[in-house]
């Protein structure tokens, strides 16, 4: 395990103010050392291939993207098998797959303070174009990745095709779905969280984690290295830019803000969260604006695809209040209407409302983690809602629904992960009146592998759909969700695999739905 991130802080007297004061100097020193060209070491001789974790791109803009890699010849070792020195990495971007027409090139510094990761923010590219990219260090050359810039802000593209995925537990299944996703014709991939799982190794599962439960920075780095060593995941990253956000397992199950799901003092939770956030940044194609400062990281952001779609990427973990009534499924209670209860926090909610109100897009997409529809999770006359999902924050959930209506938000569509199952939901104006009109739609995507093999039609589906008539589809197979948008229509295909506990699973389209622009009704096709 790595030593504490901030050894000069007395954990017994740790306050948020003192934590942030210590972390500010830490982050500043790391950033300055990254930029200090004179401190770059000579190119090392690698004991193994340094690009073992692949490459990635992300957060496309009309004139550029982020390019990512991490040098790690021995990825599961502390330090990734790299010397504790900055290393210069060359990068190239071309407009052809053979990399014969280089349009930009440069160098970046892979700094040990950030696990020798590289985040290159390329600008000056042409909008709505495919590009190919690669890295080089010494004589070693990375795989070639493909990426795409967004359309101009005022353009109305004919089409956007993307897939979204979530919840990829390494131990409970193979990432076969990513092999299928990598063969899709996609402009973009959206990942909604649970990229890694923090738990200890379990010998009874399909594959095995590489350590006990992860707590310190080196632990989190090694867990990301294990996951990113998976060739199926690497192929999926290489085909298109990704937009990423996290859920809970990137830190620990069901945490809420600065509150862990289970009390823990080793290490103090904010130290653990800081380690988890740093490792997340180190392994994702994110801009420097997301670089964490101790236990804080600005992940929510807006990404537009011309006037066709606007993605509001949310963070429903870092700023939330504790789940009311504890976790789990609980009956309705007055505490759910507490105005202080929040999944977003005040600043993020204000940012979201402003972004939706000002959006010029045909489709307004909320890329986030937890189920928004208020689904009764019990069967029979009893009523119960998940306290970890949006119904646990009912006052805020209703505020957002009212905002859709009052501000006439055009075509709001919520994308959700987290719960290892597929759902297609109409977001009705009043969930106490089940015949009220739909004001938005929600597509919940299943897991890539979490939960192991799923089921095409769960036994309780009949009762669930009867008691929740706004739910139009439910399925627990594994896979991902493919979406195709035009100015007139949104089509969603639930792409599933029948098993993940052995290789070779075929791909199926289990259900498809269409939304006509201006009509928030799900039509099965």
N, C-alpha and C positions, 0 to 999 in steps of 0.2 A: 504494500500500500504506500501511497505517497504521503509525505508529511502534511500537516495542516497547511492550507493555502496562505494563511496569514499568521505565522508563528508568534509574532510580537503581541498579538491580541490575547488577553486573558479571557478564555471562553467562559469562565464563571461570572465575569462581569460584562459580558458582551451586550452591547446595546446596538440598535440599528444605526444610530449616529456615529458611534465609534467604529462600527464595521465599515460603513461607507467611507469614513475618513481614511482608514487604512487601505481600503481597496482602491481608492482614487490614485494614490501614489503607485500602487502595484501596477494598475492598468496603464498609467502614464509612462512608467518606466519600460514596460513591455513594448508599448507602441513606439516609443522613441528608439529603443534598441532595434526594432524592426526596420526603422527608417535610416539607421546609421550605416551608411554604405561601407565606411571604413572598417566596420567590425565584422564583415562577412568573411567566413573562413574559405580556405581553398576547397575546391570540390572534393568531397571525401571519396574514398574507395568503398563501394557498397559491398556488404557481405551477401546481399540478395537483391532482387529487383525492388527498387525504391517506391515504385508506383503500385504496390500490392493492394491498395485500397481503391484503385480506379480513379476516375475523374468525374466531374459533374459540372453543370451550369445551372443558373437560376436567376430569379427575379428579372425577367426580360423587360426592357424599356424600348421605346422606338429607336434609340440610337446605341443600345448596348445591352450587355448581360454581365453577370458575375461568373467567372471561371474558377473552379475549385480543384485542388488536389491536396494530398498530404504525403510527405515523404516518410515511409515506414518500411524499411527492408525487413525488419522483424516486428511485425505489427502488434503482436501480443505481449511483447516485452515492454517494460518501463522505458519510456523514451522512444519506442518504436524501432530500436536498433540504430538510432542516429546519434552522432556525437552531440554534446551539449553546446553547439555553436550554430549561429545563423548560417544558412546555406542559400546561395543564389540559384534561382530556378528560372529558366527561359520559357517563354510561352509564345505560341503562334496562333493566329486565327486566319482562316482562308475561306474563299467562297466556292471551293470545290473539295470533294471528299478525298482526293488524292493529295491534298495539301500542296498543290503546285502553284496556286495563285494566292500567295500570302498577302493579306490586306492590312494586317497589323501584327506587330511583334514587340516583345519587350522582356524585361526581367522583373522578378519579384523576389523578396527575401522570405524564406521559410525559417521562422524563428522558433527556437526551442521553447520559449515562453508560451507559445500557442501550438505546441505539438508539431512543429514544422509543417503546419498547414499553410496553404496559399489561397488568398482570396483576391483575384484580379478583377477590378471593375473596368471593363472595356467600354469605351465610348467612341463616338464618331463612326458608328456603323450605319448601314442603310436600314430603314424600317421594313418590317414584314419580309425578312429575308432569312434563308437558311445559311448557316455558317458551320464550319468545322474547326476544331481546335485541338491542340495537344501541348504537352509540356516536355521539357528536356532538362536534365541535370547531368553534367559530365557527358558520358557517352550513352546514357540511358534515356530512352524516349518512352513517353506514356502511351497508352492507347489513345486513339482518336475519338473524340466525342462530337456529336452534332447538336447545334443549338439554333435558336430562332429569335429574332427581334420582334417586338410588338409593332403593330401598325401605328401610323401617326395618330396623335390625339384626336384630330378632327375627322379621321377616316371612318367609314362604315364598311368593314370587311364583309365579304359574302359569307364567310364561314369561320368558325373556330371549333376545333375538335380537341378535347382534352380528356384525360382520365383522372379520377381521384382514388386514393388508396389510403389505408391506415392499418395500424395494429399488426405488426409483423414479429410475433414472438418466435425467436430462433429455435427454441427447444421444442415447441409443440407442432412444428410442421415445416415442410420445405417451402421455399419461395417460388414454387412453380408458376403461380399467377403472374409473377414478374416476367418470366420467359414469354408468356403470351402477351403481356402488355408491351414488351419491347418489340413485338412484331406488328403492333397497331400503327396506323397512320395518325399520329398525334402531333399537335403543335405545342403541347404543354402537358405537364403532369403536376397534380396538386397532391401534397401529402398532408394529412390532417392529424398526424400525431401518433404516439406510441411507436416511434421508430426503433427504439430499443426497449427492453424490459430489464428492470433492475434486480430481479430476484436471484437467489443462489442457484447453483447447479443442481439438477435433478436427474439422477441416473435412470429414471423410469420413463424418460421422454424420448422423442425421435432423435433429437440432437441434444448436445450438452453445453450449457454455459461454461465459461472458462474460469469461474471464480465463485466464492461466496457472494452474498448480497453486496452490491457496490455502494461505497460510502465516500471515498476520497477521489481526488482528481485523476490519479493514475488508474483507479478502478474503472471510472467512467470512460476514460480514453480506451482502455483495453476492451471494454464491452462494445464500444462503437467499432473498434477495429475488427472484432469478431464478426459483427453483423455486416460491415462493409466489405469484408473478405468474401462474402457470398457472391458467386459469379452471376446469379440471376438478378440480384439487386444492382450489381455493377452494370449489367446490360441495360437495365431500365433507366439508370441515370444517364447513360451515354446517348440515348436517342433523342432527347428533347430537354429544354430547360424545366426545372422544377420550381414550384412555389411551395414552401414548407412552413408548417407551424407545429407546435408541440401539443401534447396532452399531458397526462400525469406521469406515465411510466418513464419518461425521460429523467424524472427526478425520483419519485416514489409514488406508489399507488394512492390515488384519491387525495393527494395533498390539496390544501386550499390556502393560497397566499403564503403566509409564513407558518402555517399550521400543518404538521405531518399527520397522516392518517392514524398513526400509532405514536404515542409519546416516545421520544428518543433524545438522548443527550450525547451520544457518541457517534459522530461529532454533533455539535449543536446544529439545529436544522438549517439555519441560514448559511452556515459554512458548507453544509452538504449541498444546498441549493446553488450556492455559488460555484461549486465544483461541477455540478451537473450542467449549469447554464454555460460555463466556459467550454466544457467538452462538446456540448451541442453546437455552439458557434464554430468550434474548431473543425467540425465534421460536416457542416452544411454550406451550400453555396449562397451565403448571405453577404450583404453589404456591410461596410464598416460601421454604418449607423446602427447596426444591431449588435456591435461588439459589447459584451456584458461588462458591467461595472460592479464587481462583487456579486451580490445576490440579485441584481437588477439587470434586466435585459429588455430593450424595446423591440418587441417582435411584431406587434400589430402594425399594419401598414396597408396602403392602397396600391393596387396594380391594375392598370387599365389595358384593355385590348381594343383600342380605338373607341368608337362610340357604340360598339357592339356589346361589350361586357365590361363591368367594373367589379374587381374582386376586392372585397373588404376582408382582409385576413385577420382573424381574431385570436386573442389569447384569453381563454376562459379559466386559466389556472393561477396565474401570477398575482392577480389583483382581487380574487374572489374572497368573500367572507366564508366562514366555516359552514359546511353543509348543515341545514337545520334538522333537528331531530336525529342527528347522526346520519351515517350513510345508509344505503339500502332503500327498500320500498316501504313507504309509510303512508298512512291515511292522511287526508287533507287536515290542515291545522292552521289556525290564525297566524302563526309565525311565518307562513309562506308569503303572506302579504306585508311583511315588514319592509318598509321603504329603504331601510339600511342594508337589507340583504342584496348582494350583488354578485354576479358572475364576471362582470366586466370591470368594475371600478368606475368612479365618476369620470375620470379623464378619457378613458377609452370609450365609454358610452357616449360622451359628448362628441368625441371625434367621429364615432360611427354615425350618430344621428346627423351631424353636419355633412359627412361624406355622402350619405344616402340622399339627403335633401338636395345637394348641389350636383348630384351625378347626372351627366347627360346620356348615360348608357341605356340601351334597350333592355339589357338584363343586368340586374343588380344582385351580385352573388356574395353571400356570406360564407366564407370558407372557415369553418370552425369545428369544434370537437364534439359537443354534447347534444343529445336529442332535444329539439326545440318543441315539437308537438307534445301536448300533454296527454300522453298515452297511459291509460289505466292498465297497470301491469299485473293486476290480480284477476282471477276468473271468478265469476259468480257475482253475488250482490255486493260483496266488499269492494272498496275502492282503494287503490294504492298507487302512488307515483314515486318515481326515482328521485331521491333527494340529491344525488350527484349530478343530475341533468337539469335542464332549464326549469322544469316544474318545481324544483326545489328553491327556485328564485322567481316565484310566480309574479310578484309585483313588477320586477324588472322585465320579465317576459311579456307581460301585458303592455307595458310601456312601449316596447319595441313593436308589438302588433299594432298598437294605436298609431305609432309613428308611420307605419306602412300606410295606414288608411288616411290619417289626417294630412300628411304631406304628399299623398298620391304617389308614393314611390312606385316606379315603373318596374313591373315584373320582378319582385323580390324572390330569390331562390336561395334556400339554405342548404349547404352541403355539410354533412355530419359524418363522423367516424365513431370511435370509442367502444361501441357495444357489440362488435363481432357479428353483426347481422345486417341484412338488407331490409330497408323499409322505404316505402313511397308514401308520403303524407301530404294531405292538403292542410294548410294552416288556416283554420277557420277563425272568424273574428271573435267568437265567444265559445270557448270549449265547455262552458256550462249549458250552452244551447247547441246540441250536436247537429241541428239542422241550419245553423247560421252559415252565412256565405264564406267562401274561401277568399282570403286576401293575399295568399302567398303559397309557396310549395316548398317541400323539403325532401331531399334525397339523402338517405342514410346508407353509407356503404359498409359492407362487411369487412372482415379482416383479411389480410393476406394469408395469415397462418394461425393467428391466435385462437385458441380454443380447439385446435385439432380439426379433424374431419367434421363437417357440418351436415345439415339435413335439408333436403329440397323443400319439404313441406312439414314444418313442425306439427306435432299432434294437436297442440292447442290453438292452431291457426283459426279454426272456425269460430270459437268463442272470442278470440282476440279481435277478429275483424268485425264481429257482430257488436261487441261492446265499444269498439272504436271505429265507427264507420268512416272517418276521415282517413284511416289507414287503408291504402289501396293495394299494398303488397307487403309480404313479410316472408323472409327466407333466411336460413342460417348456413348456407354453403359459404365457402371461402371464395375470394376473388377481388374484383375491383369494379368500378363503375365508369362507363364511357359516356361522354356527353358531346353532342354536336349542336352548335348554335348557329342560327341564321337570324337576320332581322325579323323574320316572320315566325320562327318556331324554335323550340328547344326539344331535343330528343335525348332521352336517357336510356341506355342499355345496361342491364345488370349482367356482367360477365362473370361467370362462376366456374369453379373447378369442383369435381365431386369428392376429391380427397387430397390431403396434403401430407399424410403420414407415410407415403411412399412416392417414388418418382413416377412421371409419365401421365399425370392427370390431363385429360382433354379439356378443352374450353367450350362452355355452353353460353348461350344468351338465354338467361332464365326468364327475363321479363323486359319489356320495353314500354316506355311512356312518352307521350308528346304533350307539350304545353304550347298553345297558341299565344302569341304575344298579346297582352292585354286581357287574357282570360286565365286566371290562376286555377285551372282545373286540370287534373291528371287524366289523360285519355290513354288507355292501354291499347297498344297496337301490336 
